Amino acid sequence: MTAWRKSSYSGSSNNCVEVGRRIGIRDSKAPNTHLPVSTEAWSAFLRLTRFASATR
């Protein structure tokens, strides 16, 4: 079983994006489905979003 982590921006809301380590991402409203994402793709996504945030 995968431990899914909720986005830190979700606060106490149940409507959020969750991340499963080495599994992918899913919408908390549809927990039976997920989008598989490789470790490399997830790392690239995080780098790009952090870079975009830093340039604002």
PyMOL Python script that loads the backbone (N, CA, C, O; Angstrom):
from pymol import cmd

cmd.read_pdbstr("""\
ATOM      1  N   MET A   1       0.840  -1.182   0.000  1.00  0.00           N
ATOM      2  CA  MET A   1       0.000   0.000   0.000  1.00  0.00           C
ATOM      3  C   MET A   1       0.887   1.248   0.000  1.00  0.00           C
ATOM      4  O   MET A   1       1.926   1.285   0.659  1.00  0.00           O
ATOM      5  N   THR A   2       0.475   2.234  -0.724  1.00  0.00           N
ATOM      6  CA  THR A   2       1.224   3.483  -0.836  1.00  0.00           C
ATOM      7  C   THR A   2       0.712   4.501   0.169  1.00  0.00           C
ATOM      8  O   THR A   2      -0.495   4.645   0.358  1.00  0.00           O
ATOM      9  N   ALA A   3       1.618   5.193   0.801  1.00  0.00           N
ATOM     10  CA  ALA A   3       1.245   6.311   1.671  1.00  0.00           C
ATOM     11  C   ALA A   3       1.148   7.550   0.793  1.00  0.00           C
ATOM     12  O   ALA A   3       2.163   8.029   0.287  1.00  0.00           O
ATOM     13  N   TRP A   4      -0.044   8.067   0.608  1.00  0.00           N
ATOM     14  CA  TRP A   4      -0.257   9.259  -0.202  1.00  0.00           C
ATOM     15  C   TRP A   4      -0.103  10.488   0.673  1.00  0.00           C
ATOM     16  O   TRP A   4      -0.610  10.528   1.794  1.00  0.00           O
ATOM     17  N   ARG A   5       0.603  11.500   0.157  1.00  0.00           N
ATOM     18  CA  ARG A   5       0.801  12.766   0.860  1.00  0.00           C
ATOM     19  C   ARG A   5      -0.021  13.848   0.199  1.00  0.00           C
ATOM     20  O   ARG A   5      -0.059  13.961  -1.026  1.00  0.00           O
ATOM     21  N   LYS A   6      -0.668  14.630   1.010  1.00  0.00           N
ATOM     22  CA  LYS A   6      -1.493  15.728   0.527  1.00  0.00           C
ATOM     23  C   LYS A   6      -0.636  16.963   0.296  1.00  0.00           C
ATOM     24  O   LYS A   6       0.340  17.190   1.011  1.00  0.00           O
ATOM     25  N   SER A   7      -0.996  17.748  -0.690  1.00  0.00           N
ATOM     26  CA  SER A   7      -0.306  19.006  -0.967  1.00  0.00           C
ATOM     27  C   SER A   7      -0.340  19.910   0.259  1.00  0.00           C
ATOM     28  O   SER A   7      -1.369  20.017   0.926  1.00  0.00           O
ATOM     29  N   SER A   8       0.773  20.554   0.554  1.00  0.00           N
ATOM     30  CA  SER A   8       0.833  21.458   1.707  1.00  0.00           C
ATOM     31  C   SER A   8      -0.044  22.696   1.502  1.00  0.00           C
ATOM     32  O   SER A   8      -0.400  23.366   2.471  1.00  0.00           O
ATOM     33  N   TYR A   9      -0.390  23.002   0.264  1.00  0.00           N
ATOM     34  CA  TYR A   9      -1.248  24.149  -0.017  1.00  0.00           C
ATOM     35  C   TYR A   9      -2.725  23.850   0.206  1.00  0.00           C
ATOM     36  O   TYR A   9      -3.553  24.757   0.124  1.00  0.00           O
ATOM     37  N   SER A  10      -3.067  22.609   0.484  1.00  0.00           N
ATOM     38  CA  SER A  10      -4.465  22.224   0.656  1.00  0.00           C
ATOM     39  C   SER A  10      -5.013  22.558   2.036  1.00  0.00           C
ATOM     40  O   SER A  10      -6.229  22.648   2.207  1.00  0.00           O
ATOM     41  N   GLY A  11      -4.158  22.740   3.005  1.00  0.00           N
ATOM     42  CA  GLY A  11      -4.623  23.022   4.360  1.00  0.00           C
ATOM     43  C   GLY A  11      -5.438  21.862   4.889  1.00  0.00           C
ATOM     44  O   GLY A  11      -5.014  20.710   4.800  1.00  0.00           O
ATOM     45  N   SER A  12      -6.597  22.153   5.436  1.00  0.00           N
ATOM     46  CA  SER A  12      -7.447  21.086   5.979  1.00  0.00           C
ATOM     47  C   SER A  12      -8.493  20.613   4.968  1.00  0.00           C
ATOM     48  O   SER A  12      -9.344  19.786   5.296  1.00  0.00           O
ATOM     49  N   SER A  13      -8.433  21.125   3.771  1.00  0.00           N
ATOM     50  CA  SER A  13      -9.388  20.757   2.724  1.00  0.00           C
ATOM     51  C   SER A  13      -9.186  19.316   2.261  1.00  0.00           C
ATOM     52  O   SER A  13      -8.063  18.812   2.235  1.00  0.00           O
ATOM     53  N   ASN A  14     -10.278  18.669   1.901  1.00  0.00           N
ATOM     54  CA  ASN A  14     -10.193  17.314   1.354  1.00  0.00           C
ATOM     55  C   ASN A  14     -10.118  17.318  -0.169  1.00  0.00           C
ATOM     56  O   ASN A  14      -9.955  16.261  -0.779  1.00  0.00           O
ATOM     57  N   ASN A  15     -10.232  18.478  -0.787  1.00  0.00           N
ATOM     58  CA  ASN A  15     -10.129  18.608  -2.238  1.00  0.00           C
ATOM     59  C   ASN A  15      -8.698  19.003  -2.569  1.00  0.00           C
ATOM     60  O   ASN A  15      -8.346  20.183  -2.542  1.00  0.00           O
ATOM     61  N   CYS A  16      -7.880  18.010  -2.879  1.00  0.00           N
ATOM     62  CA  CYS A  16      -6.473  18.325  -3.060  1.00  0.00           C
ATOM     63  C   CYS A  16      -5.792  17.342  -4.003  1.00  0.00           C
ATOM     64  O   CYS A  16      -6.373  16.348  -4.439  1.00  0.00           O
ATOM     65  N   VAL A  17      -4.558  17.657  -4.291  1.00  0.00           N
ATOM     66  CA  VAL A  17      -3.686  16.772  -5.059  1.00  0.00           C
ATOM     67  C   VAL A  17      -2.852  16.001  -4.053  1.00  0.00           C
ATOM     68  O   VAL A  17      -2.354  16.566  -3.079  1.00  0.00           O
ATOM     69  N   GLU A  18      -2.702  14.691  -4.298  1.00  0.00           N
ATOM     70  CA  GLU A  18      -1.892  13.859  -3.417  1.00  0.00           C
ATOM     71  C   GLU A  18      -0.772  13.223  -4.223  1.00  0.00           C
ATOM     72  O   GLU A  18      -0.921  12.959  -5.416  1.00  0.00           O
ATOM     73  N   VAL A  19       0.349  12.981  -3.560  1.00  0.00           N
ATOM     74  CA  VAL A  19       1.515  12.390  -4.206  1.00  0.00           C
ATOM     75  C   VAL A  19       1.837  11.075  -3.508  1.00  0.00           C
ATOM     76  O   VAL A  19       1.904  11.010  -2.281  1.00  0.00           O
ATOM     77  N   GLY A  20       2.034  10.027  -4.307  1.00  0.00           N
ATOM     78  CA  GLY A  20       2.453   8.733  -3.780  1.00  0.00           C
ATOM     79  C   GLY A  20       3.875   8.456  -4.215  1.00  0.00           C
ATOM     80  O   GLY A  20       4.170   8.428  -5.410  1.00  0.00           O
ATOM     81  N   ARG A  21       4.744   8.254  -3.266  1.00  0.00           N
ATOM     82  CA  ARG A  21       6.169   8.050  -3.570  1.00  0.00           C
ATOM     83  C   ARG A  21       6.361   6.892  -4.538  1.00  0.00           C
ATOM     84  O   ARG A  21       5.905   5.775  -4.292  1.00  0.00           O
ATOM     85  N   ARG A  22       7.041   7.177  -5.640  1.00  0.00           N
ATOM     86  CA  ARG A  22       7.330   6.222  -6.721  1.00  0.00           C
ATOM     87  C   ARG A  22       6.070   5.662  -7.387  1.00  0.00           C
ATOM     88  O   ARG A  22       6.133   4.658  -8.096  1.00  0.00           O
ATOM     89  N   ILE A  23       4.937   6.309  -7.158  1.00  0.00           N
ATOM     90  CA  ILE A  23       3.683   5.847  -7.744  1.00  0.00           C
ATOM     91  C   ILE A  23       3.129   6.882  -8.715  1.00  0.00           C
ATOM     92  O   ILE A  23       2.898   6.576  -9.885  1.00  0.00           O
ATOM     93  N   GLY A  24       2.918   8.093  -8.240  1.00  0.00           N
ATOM     94  CA  GLY A  24       2.362   9.124  -9.103  1.00  0.00           C
ATOM     95  C   GLY A  24       1.587  10.157  -8.316  1.00  0.00           C
ATOM     96  O   GLY A  24       1.851  10.392  -7.137  1.00  0.00           O
ATOM     97  N   ILE A  25       0.628  10.769  -8.984  1.00  0.00           N
ATOM     98  CA  ILE A  25      -0.219  11.780  -8.362  1.00  0.00           C
ATOM     99  C   ILE A  25      -1.671  11.404  -8.573  1.00  0.00           C
ATOM    100  O   ILE A  25      -2.017  10.695  -9.518  1.00  0.00           O
ATOM    101  N   ARG A  26      -2.523  11.899  -7.665  1.00  0.00           N
ATOM    102  CA  ARG A  26      -3.957  11.624  -7.797  1.00  0.00           C
ATOM    103  C   ARG A  26      -4.740  12.781  -7.211  1.00  0.00           C
ATOM    104  O   ARG A  26      -4.213  13.602  -6.462  1.00  0.00           O
ATOM    105  N   ASP A  27      -5.996  12.824  -7.568  1.00  0.00           N
ATOM    106  CA  ASP A  27      -6.946  13.789  -7.036  1.00  0.00           C
ATOM    107  C   ASP A  27      -7.621  13.125  -5.838  1.00  0.00           C
ATOM    108  O   ASP A  27      -8.085  11.990  -5.945  1.00  0.00           O
ATOM    109  N   SER A  28      -7.679  13.805  -4.719  1.00  0.00           N
ATOM    110  CA  SER A  28      -8.271  13.200  -3.525  1.00  0.00           C
ATOM    111  C   SER A  28      -9.745  12.864  -3.709  1.00  0.00           C
ATOM    112  O   SER A  28     -10.284  12.025  -2.986  1.00  0.00           O
ATOM    113  N   LYS A  29     -10.407  13.513  -4.676  1.00  0.00           N
ATOM    114  CA  LYS A  29     -11.816  13.212  -4.940  1.00  0.00           C
ATOM    115  C   LYS A  29     -11.980  11.935  -5.762  1.00  0.00           C
ATOM    116  O   LYS A  29     -13.088  11.409  -5.865  1.00  0.00           O
ATOM    117  N   ALA A  30     -10.895  11.429  -6.348  1.00  0.00           N
ATOM    118  CA  ALA A  30     -10.928  10.197  -7.149  1.00  0.00           C
ATOM    119  C   ALA A  30      -9.746   9.316  -6.747  1.00  0.00           C
ATOM    120  O   ALA A  30      -8.848   9.087  -7.556  1.00  0.00           O
ATOM    121  N   PRO A  31      -9.734   8.816  -5.503  1.00  0.00           N
ATOM    122  CA  PRO A  31      -8.558   8.105  -4.992  1.00  0.00           C
ATOM    123  C   PRO A  31      -8.283   6.750  -5.635  1.00  0.00           C
ATOM    124  O   PRO A  31      -7.202   6.195  -5.439  1.00  0.00           O
ATOM    125  N   ASN A  32      -9.213   6.211  -6.383  1.00  0.00           N
ATOM    126  CA  ASN A  32      -8.984   4.908  -7.016  1.00  0.00           C
ATOM    127  C   ASN A  32      -8.182   4.985  -8.304  1.00  0.00           C
ATOM    128  O   ASN A  32      -7.774   3.958  -8.845  1.00  0.00           O
ATOM    129  N   THR A  33      -7.956   6.187  -8.796  1.00  0.00           N
ATOM    130  CA  THR A  33      -7.170   6.358 -10.019  1.00  0.00           C
ATOM    131  C   THR A  33      -5.986   7.280  -9.733  1.00  0.00           C
ATOM    132  O   THR A  33      -6.050   8.143  -8.858  1.00  0.00           O
ATOM    133  N   HIS A  34      -4.924   7.084 -10.475  1.00  0.00           N
ATOM    134  CA  HIS A  34      -3.772   7.967 -10.325  1.00  0.00           C
ATOM    135  C   HIS A  34      -3.046   8.085 -11.651  1.00  0.00           C
ATOM    136  O   HIS A  34      -3.226   7.269 -12.555  1.00  0.00           O
ATOM    137  N   LEU A  35      -2.229   9.111 -11.748  1.00  0.00           N
ATOM    138  CA  LEU A  35      -1.417   9.358 -12.926  1.00  0.00           C
ATOM    139  C   LEU A  35       0.008   8.933 -12.597  1.00  0.00           C
ATOM    140  O   LEU A  35       0.664   9.566 -11.769  1.00  0.00           O
ATOM    141  N   PRO A  36       0.499   7.866 -13.237  1.00  0.00           N
ATOM    142  CA  PRO A  36       1.871   7.433 -12.951  1.00  0.00           C
ATOM    143  C   PRO A  36       2.878   8.492 -13.403  1.00  0.00           C
ATOM    144  O   PRO A  36       2.762   9.046 -14.497  1.00  0.00           O
ATOM    145  N   VAL A  37       3.855   8.762 -12.558  1.00  0.00           N
ATOM    146  CA  VAL A  37       4.895   9.740 -12.869  1.00  0.00           C
ATOM    147  C   VAL A  37       6.228   9.145 -12.420  1.00  0.00           C
ATOM    148  O   VAL A  37       6.372   8.705 -11.279  1.00  0.00           O
ATOM    149  N   SER A  38       7.189   9.138 -13.326  1.00  0.00           N
ATOM    150  CA  SER A  38       8.510   8.598 -12.974  1.00  0.00           C
ATOM    151  C   SER A  38       9.221   9.537 -12.006  1.00  0.00           C
ATOM    152  O   SER A  38       8.891  10.720 -11.917  1.00  0.00           O
ATOM    153  N   THR A  39      10.181   9.007 -11.295  1.00  0.00           N
ATOM    154  CA  THR A  39      10.976   9.813 -10.365  1.00  0.00           C
ATOM    155  C   THR A  39      11.656  10.966 -11.097  1.00  0.00           C
ATOM    156  O   THR A  39      11.713  12.085 -10.586  1.00  0.00           O
ATOM    157  N   GLU A  40      12.169  10.689 -12.295  1.00  0.00           N
ATOM    158  CA  GLU A  40      12.847  11.726 -13.081  1.00  0.00           C
ATOM    159  C   GLU A  40      11.880  12.835 -13.494  1.00  0.00           C
ATOM    160  O   GLU A  40      12.210  14.019 -13.413  1.00  0.00           O
ATOM    161  N   ALA A  41      10.691  12.443 -13.934  1.00  0.00           N
ATOM    162  CA  ALA A  41       9.703  13.436 -14.360  1.00  0.00           C
ATOM    163  C   ALA A  41       9.241  14.282 -13.176  1.00  0.00           C
ATOM    164  O   ALA A  41       9.062  15.493 -13.310  1.00  0.00           O
ATOM    165  N   TRP A  42       9.047  13.652 -12.021  1.00  0.00           N
ATOM    166  CA  TRP A  42       8.615  14.391 -10.837  1.00  0.00           C
ATOM    167  C   TRP A  42       9.697  15.377 -10.402  1.00  0.00           C
ATOM    168  O   TRP A  42       9.387  16.514 -10.046  1.00  0.00           O
ATOM    169  N   SER A  43      10.946  14.959 -10.425  1.00  0.00           N
ATOM    170  CA  SER A  43      12.052  15.848 -10.058  1.00  0.00           C
ATOM    171  C   SER A  43      12.134  17.036 -11.008  1.00  0.00           C
ATOM    172  O   SER A  43      12.348  18.167 -10.572  1.00  0.00           O
ATOM    173  N   ALA A  44      11.965  16.786 -12.296  1.00  0.00           N
ATOM    174  CA  ALA A  44      11.985  17.870 -13.285  1.00  0.00           C
ATOM    175  C   ALA A  44      10.821  18.835 -13.044  1.00  0.00           C
ATOM    176  O   ALA A  44      10.998  20.050 -13.132  1.00  0.00           O
ATOM    177  N   PHE A  45       9.653  18.312 -12.746  1.00  0.00           N
ATOM    178  CA  PHE A  45       8.479  19.139 -12.454  1.00  0.00           C
ATOM    179  C   PHE A  45       8.752  20.045 -11.251  1.00  0.00           C
ATOM    180  O   PHE A  45       8.470  21.242 -11.297  1.00  0.00           O
ATOM    181  N   LEU A  46       9.300  19.474 -10.180  1.00  0.00           N
ATOM    182  CA  LEU A  46       9.595  20.270  -8.988  1.00  0.00           C
ATOM    183  C   LEU A  46      10.630  21.351  -9.277  1.00  0.00           C
ATOM    184  O   LEU A  46      10.492  22.482  -8.812  1.00  0.00           O
ATOM    185  N   ARG A  47      11.669  21.008 -10.044  1.00  0.00           N
ATOM    186  CA  ARG A  47      12.685  22.009 -10.395  1.00  0.00           C
ATOM    187  C   ARG A  47      12.059  23.159 -11.174  1.00  0.00           C
ATOM    188  O   ARG A  47      12.338  24.323 -10.891  1.00  0.00           O
ATOM    189  N   LEU A  48      11.228  22.846 -12.140  1.00  0.00           N
ATOM    190  CA  LEU A  48      10.610  23.888 -12.963  1.00  0.00           C
ATOM    191  C   LEU A  48       9.651  24.759 -12.165  1.00  0.00           C
ATOM    192  O   LEU A  48       9.626  25.977 -12.347  1.00  0.00           O
ATOM    193  N   THR A  49       8.858  24.151 -11.282  1.00  0.00           N
ATOM    194  CA  THR A  49       7.920  24.960 -10.503  1.00  0.00           C
ATOM    195  C   THR A  49       8.648  25.830  -9.489  1.00  0.00           C
ATOM    196  O   THR A  49       8.235  26.961  -9.233  1.00  0.00           O
ATOM    197  N   ARG A  50       9.716  25.319  -8.915  1.00  0.00           N
ATOM    198  CA  ARG A  50      10.496  26.132  -7.972  1.00  0.00           C
ATOM    199  C   ARG A  50      11.189  27.280  -8.697  1.00  0.00           C
ATOM    200  O   ARG A  50      11.257  28.396  -8.183  1.00  0.00           O
ATOM    201  N   PHE A  51      11.701  27.004  -9.890  1.00  0.00           N
ATOM    202  CA  PHE A  51      12.346  28.042 -10.684  1.00  0.00           C
ATOM    203  C   PHE A  51      11.336  29.125 -11.063  1.00  0.00           C
ATOM    204  O   PHE A  51      11.633  30.316 -10.975  1.00  0.00           O
ATOM    205  N   ALA A  52      10.156  28.708 -11.481  1.00  0.00           N
ATOM    206  CA  ALA A  52       9.122  29.672 -11.862  1.00  0.00           C
ATOM    207  C   ALA A  52       8.705  30.535 -10.671  1.00  0.00           C
ATOM    208  O   ALA A  52       8.474  31.735 -10.821  1.00  0.00           O
ATOM    209  N   SER A  53       8.611  29.932  -9.503  1.00  0.00           N
ATOM    210  CA  SER A  53       8.256  30.688  -8.294  1.00  0.00           C
ATOM    211  C   SER A  53       9.337  31.686  -7.920  1.00  0.00           C
ATOM    212  O   SER A  53       9.040  32.788  -7.459  1.00  0.00           O
ATOM    213  N   ALA A  54      10.582  31.305  -8.117  1.00  0.00           N
ATOM    214  CA  ALA A  54      11.706  32.175  -7.750  1.00  0.00           C
ATOM    215  C   ALA A  54      11.835  33.372  -8.688  1.00  0.00           C
ATOM    216  O   ALA A  54      12.389  34.399  -8.297  1.00  0.00           O
ATOM    217  N   THR A  55      11.333  33.257  -9.915  1.00  0.00           N
ATOM    218  CA  THR A  55      11.480  34.342 -10.878  1.00  0.00           C
ATOM    219  C   THR A  55      10.302  35.317 -10.863  1.00  0.00           C
ATOM    220  O   THR A  55      10.267  36.256 -11.659  1.00  0.00           O
ATOM    221  N   ARG A  56       9.366  35.107  -9.990  1.00  0.00           N
ATOM    222  CA  ARG A  56       8.206  36.032  -9.922  1.00  0.00           C
ATOM    223  C   ARG A  56       8.519  37.280  -9.176  1.00  0.00           C
ATOM    224  O   ARG A  56       7.656  38.147  -9.033  1.00  0.00           O
TER     225      ARG A  56
END
""", "prot")
cmd.dss("prot")
cmd.show_as("cartoon", "prot")
cmd.util.cbc("prot")
cmd.orient("prot")
